[in-house]
Structure formats: C-alpha cells, structure tokens
C-alpha cells in the first residue's frame, strides 16, 4: 500500500512538472514534440504520441511521436478511426481514459509494427470545454505498468496539454492575423503606387505568395470582347509558363475564377478535389485549396485573383477578410492603371491630330514653296521658246536662265530629300543602334571625338528603317554642330514605357530661347538664314512617327539642347546561319560595333572571316565585304584598289543608309552590289546565298 501511495505521489509530481513545462511553450510544432519527450523522460515510458482529430472528426491523425518510430509513422500519415479498434479511437469516442495492462489481451489495442516492445498502454482524451480535440497515448515495455488511479494523475497533465494546445492555436492565429494584416497593408501601400500594369500585376502576385506563404497566386483581367478572363501575371515558373501560353478561363460557372467574376463574389474550395468548378491545372499539380477573389471597382468586375495552397482547408475567415481587403486595393490600382492608359491614349490621339494638322500645314507650305520655285522655271521656258521661235536668242541671258533653272531644281530635290529621304522607306527591322549613330556622324563629317556614346545592352537593337533613322540622327547631329556644340552625348536605355527605348542626344551648343521651342517642329522654320531649309527636325519627327515612336526637345538659351527619342525596342532571335557555298570572307572595315557583331554571328559557322584594312595585299576570298562608312581609309581608295586587283566582281558594299547617288557611283566602279547591312542571323544568311 505504501509503495502504491509513493508511486502515485511520484506520478503526480512528474505530471505537475510536465504540465508546467508544456504550458510555457507557444510554438505548435515545438509544443507537441516537447510534450512526447517530456512525458517519456519524466515518467520513464517507452513511447508517447499525440493525435489530433481531422476536419471530418472521423479519424485521429498522429501529429507528434517519440523517436524514430514517431517520425516514421508521421511521415506515413498514421491515423486511427474514432471509435474503431484502437485505444486512441475508443478514448476519443468515450471521452475517457483507457488502460491496457497487457496489450496482447486487449481487444481494442492496435497492433503497431513500429512499436513491437509495447506491453501496456494508456490512452487519454484531450478535452477543451466539452470538445475532444484528440488523444494522448502513453506506452510501456512492462506488463500491467498502469493502474486505474494513474488515469487521474495523467489526465490532469493531458488536460493541461489540451489547454496548452488551445493557447498555442490562439497564439498562432493571432500571429497569423498580424502577419496577414501587415501583408495586406504592404499590398495596399506598394501596389496602389504602381501605375504600369506590366509592373503592377507581377509585383502583386510576388507580394501575395511571399507575404502569405502561399503555393501560387495569379491575376486575371476581363476581356469583354471574348468573354474570357485572361491570365496577366502568375507566380513563379508555372505562372510565367501559363502567361506565355495565353492561359484564359471562360467567365461563368465552369471555374473558380469564372464563377467569382460572373457572380461578383469570392469562391473558396477547401479541398479542390471535391470542388465542382475547380479548374484542374497541370501546371499546378499540388494545389489542394483555392480562393478566387473578384476585383471589383465601381460595381464592375475588372478581373479576379486566384490564391492557392498546397494544404487542404488552408484558408480561414481571417484569410478571407484580409485577402478581400488586398483585392480591393488591387482593384483600385488596376483601375488607376487603366485610367492612365486611357489618358495616354487620349493624349496620343490629341498628339496624332496635332501631327496631322502640322503635316497638312507643312504640305500646304511645301506646295506654295515649290510653286514659287517652279513658277520662274515655267515662265523662263515659255520665254525661251518664244525667243527661239523668233530667232533672237541671247546666249548670256540663256546661261543665266539655265543657272536659275538648275538652282531651283536642285533646291526642290533637296527639300524632297529632307522631307521624305532619298529612297523609299523599307520595312522596319531590328537594327544595331550604335552602327546607325556612327554612320550618321560619318555621313555628316562630324568627328567621332565629339561624341560620348553610352548604350545599355538592353537597348542595343531598335526597330526602324535604318536608312531613314540614320537620316534623322544626322539631322539632329548637324543641328548640334551648327549650334556650336563641342560635345555631343548620346545615351540609350529601356524606357519606363513598356517595349520602348529612350534615346537622349544632348549637346553643349548655344541652345535656343523658350519662345522658339513651339516653332522648331514647323517645316521651313529656321533661325539660321535662307541657306537653311528648316526641315531637319520636322523630317526627324516624321521618321520617328513612322516608326511608332515620339520625339521631344528641351533647350535653354546658352545651355545647349537635348533631343529625346522614344523608339520601339528591337530583339534579335538566335538562328542558325546558312552559309551556302561561301567558305572565305574578307571584311574591309574598322573594328567598329557592326564588324564585332558580324564576327560574333559567324563564330559558330565554318566560314573563315578575315578582317583587314591593308590595301597592298588581299587574301583569297569567295566574298569581299566593304563597309561604306569605314573611317580609317577613304572609301574610294578601297574601291580603286579592289578594281585594280580585279576583285570588284566579288565585292559587296554594305551601308546602313542607302543613297541612290552613292549606289550609282559604287556600281560604276564595277562592284557586285550595294546592300543595307545585315544585323541578324537571318539577314546574314540572305547575304551569303
């Protein structure tokens, strides 16, 4: 009797120590794991484990177990049916402790291969208020290790554990709610300040997944014309893949997203396997819970957000509340971005109207100007005919008249070339920006030492007609030179406007006063006398507009001028070059940007490329390429040397900007051809055919 009393007192003390240690732990995972360790250490038991009821309350799932056996069972998803053939199931169903003094003889004992030494077991329900949340199993290697009175001692500890679990859950919920509120505030703060949809939507899905610890998030926007919700941004590789594929969902009841947009309310699937309208997505195989939140502004559904978790029943009411708040912030941001896009479009429309108006005015002025130039020609021709008919031709007067006719015709041609160029426009293509800048400077005889050129690697290519854009750059450079510029700084980088490049050309010339800035885009306006047509900037604006870009100028008197051009960004795809029968190429060119590009494009082919500027000896070659804008040697010297060596029939002159007069001159030297430079693998393949 004395031994039983001492034993019971020992159990009570151990139970008190265990309860004290347990109730100080707030982290759920640590609480359960420490519980099983404390029980085994304090009481000297073989094994202890903690089970929780699942959401259906039909099974008790093992959440913590002592040692390797416990880890193995947890990884295997070990669970026992409530009220079934197990000590745990029976104690939960009956809300009372159970003891098996000899498990071999206990009818409800679950024979467990992971715990072969167990001889006695006690199962204690974990009760909070009137609700059973799980059960505690305690096992010993000794038969009849537990007495009925032990249940009271250990149940006290089990009750403390249940309370500790409840406190831990409340603490976790409080922490989670705090984190959710912070995340919602972050979304509201960061997202609503972004007005570019291409930046706004990817940033949103990143914030949601990283702040909430979710598996996936995506943003769909409504396409009213098709009746589909189009995925515009998705988290991670899966999101990028779906956006690239043009992933879309029909607005209606066939998907979570479609249903929430159609009904204007949130949809939740706590287990997507049981959700009728859940869209099974091969890109997201681990989704177990999904929430779809409509993006509504002013009573109109703009789209929806899908938020997905790899856990079942991952979303609580707190999640719904904070995520709905986030969705409201996002809807405001999307609406603001749409309004900005509409404003830009309206501004562009106004600008287009002004451009058309300016072009109409310019055309009218051009017609008047050409009429004034052609009237003396027609009058002079009439007078000459009359004099010829009467036989009284004055040779001196005839010479003067012919000079006037020649001068007027030359001026008309100059104006035509300034306005629309010397040749017809080509189809825009990706061209090397650095090469066009060098060509424009070379053609206008502006030394390279004047320039400071800085081009972001992402701005290397630009979509344009190389001939026309070279002419536009040349006009701007010439204006800077005529304004006395000693330094011209050119910089290029990706613009904040998606898919566009910003090219800034800054000079340190005399600049111009503010009252002239509104007139400089008008054709024939000039501040430099009658020798200038005043067509340089209007012609540049025409070229830029034709390429779907826009241009602006900022200047102050005495402080130089800056011309900023916004042009479409170009990209060159990697392709295999088809070399045909060409085995050896001689390139006569400086080590400039285009020569380096051409060398790089041919690197992985079997073509042998020799680059040289030596005119004394030409190596054997199937094809000779000459850069028209070679700076180290006069081009005519190169062509004469090639003609003298009898190599003109193999020679092709490459240029960034085709000019009919120069083409004619080169062909007179017997050159095989004159073509625009290739800037991509496909264009090189065409050259080598």
Secondary structure as GFF3:
##gff-version 3
##sequence-region A 1 689
A	DSSP	alpha_helix	2	22	.	.	.	ID=ss1
A	DSSP	alpha_helix	28	43	.	.	.	ID=ss2
A	DSSP	beta_strand	47	53	.	.	.	ID=ss3
A	DSSP	beta_strand	59	65	.	.	.	ID=ss4
A	DSSP	alpha_helix	67	75	.	.	.	ID=ss5
A	DSSP	beta_strand	79	81	.	.	.	ID=ss6
A	DSSP	alpha_helix	87	94	.	.	.	ID=ss7
A	DSSP	beta_strand	98	100	.	.	.	ID=ss8
A	DSSP	beta_strand	120	128	.	.	.	ID=ss9
A	DSSP	beta_strand	131	140	.	.	.	ID=ss10
A	DSSP	alpha_helix	148	191	.	.	.	ID=ss11
A	DSSP	alpha_helix	197	212	.	.	.	ID=ss12
A	DSSP	beta_strand	216	223	.	.	.	ID=ss13
A	DSSP	beta_strand	228	234	.	.	.	ID=ss14
A	DSSP	alpha_helix	236	245	.	.	.	ID=ss15
A	DSSP	beta_strand	248	250	.	.	.	ID=ss16
A	DSSP	alpha_helix	256	263	.	.	.	ID=ss17
A	DSSP	beta_strand	267	269	.	.	.	ID=ss18
A	DSSP	three_ten_helix	272	274	.	.	.	ID=ss19
A	DSSP	beta_strand	289	297	.	.	.	ID=ss20
A	DSSP	beta_strand	300	309	.	.	.	ID=ss21
A	DSSP	alpha_helix	317	390	.	.	.	ID=ss22
A	DSSP	alpha_helix	395	420	.	.	.	ID=ss23
A	DSSP	beta_strand	429	432	.	.	.	ID=ss24
A	DSSP	alpha_helix	433	443	.	.	.	ID=ss25
A	DSSP	three_ten_helix	448	450	.	.	.	ID=ss26
A	DSSP	beta_strand	451	455	.	.	.	ID=ss27
A	DSSP	three_ten_helix	457	459	.	.	.	ID=ss28
A	DSSP	beta_strand	461	464	.	.	.	ID=ss29
A	DSSP	alpha_helix	466	482	.	.	.	ID=ss30
A	DSSP	beta_strand	488	494	.	.	.	ID=ss31
A	DSSP	beta_strand	500	507	.	.	.	ID=ss32
A	DSSP	three_ten_helix	514	516	.	.	.	ID=ss33
A	DSSP	alpha_helix	536	546	.	.	.	ID=ss34
A	DSSP	beta_strand	550	555	.	.	.	ID=ss35
A	DSSP	beta_strand	561	568	.	.	.	ID=ss36
A	DSSP	beta_strand	584	588	.	.	.	ID=ss37
A	DSSP	alpha_helix	593	601	.	.	.	ID=ss38
A	DSSP	beta_strand	608	612	.	.	.	ID=ss39
A	DSSP	beta_strand	623	627	.	.	.	ID=ss40
A	DSSP	alpha_helix	635	644	.	.	.	ID=ss41
A	DSSP	three_ten_helix	648	650	.	.	.	ID=ss42
A	DSSP	beta_strand	651	655	.	.	.	ID=ss43
A	DSSP	alpha_helix	660	668	.	.	.	ID=ss44
A	DSSP	beta_strand	673	676	.	.	.	ID=ss45
A	DSSP	alpha_helix	681	687	.	.	.	ID=ss46
###
